[in-house]
Amino acid sequence: MRQSLTWRFATTMLIPLLRIALKLRMEGRENIAQDHPQIIACNHTSHIDPVIAGYSAGLETAFLAKEEVFRASRFLGWLIRKYHSYPVNRGAGDVAALRKCSELLRQNRTLILFPEGTRSKPGNLQPLRPGVAMLAIMNNVPIVPAFISGVRRSFVPWIVDPDIIRYERERRTSTDEHGRTQTEGSLRFRLASLWDSSVRIFFGRPLRPDGFQRSKDDYRRLTEQLYHALLELEQRFALAPQLRLQEKMGHPSKQGCPHPEGDDYA
């Protein structure tokens, strides 16, 4: 499919600058098909995730965004529509959104969806909703699991995720027996984390809906398969940058260390 002018402008002029700033690395792109519809199902920890996933896929993709984003301003609503984002009502079963996704898949498009339904404030993988599995089974298209690591250790949350910054501050702040406020993690470690961080995205092997039926049980079974595929990517790749940084800063690695997306950055 020929890419639109707005998409080509973004991928050739704007997003490459972001790639340099984030030190973005991509792995597993060979798992993404170039000639048939598919769903890329990605973990979600930041508002920047759709941009990272869309650029890294190497295709002109489509997204869903909560309808509040479209009402935030006329310009923002117009802009994200230009980049194939469609509104979804997260508070209800949005039949219209499912129909729109099915329509796009029938047009041989690639969808990027976030099966957790919202950003994970703790940073680790949250339970998945069955919508992605339902779409895959109904339209007989594969699901490509994708995992983004490192965004929460970068400068990005300071710009686009202020609520995550507040959450992390509250998580790391405690009061001692004398009523004094203490913050976990040294300033040196947090600054090093921002400076040395890099963002990586990993695309796993496709999950095919062969043999699944249109039933709640099969939607649940495929959702469980997707969850375990994402969890494998999380466990296999996401801890590596944190462990390297801990070794560089002289922090010994420990069993049960904090999740990499919950690193000290605030």
Summary of the structure (lengths in Angstrom):
residues: 266
radius of gyration: 19.2
end to end distance: 42.1
largest distance: 65.0
contacts: 796
relative contact order: 0.17
helix: 49%
strand: 15%
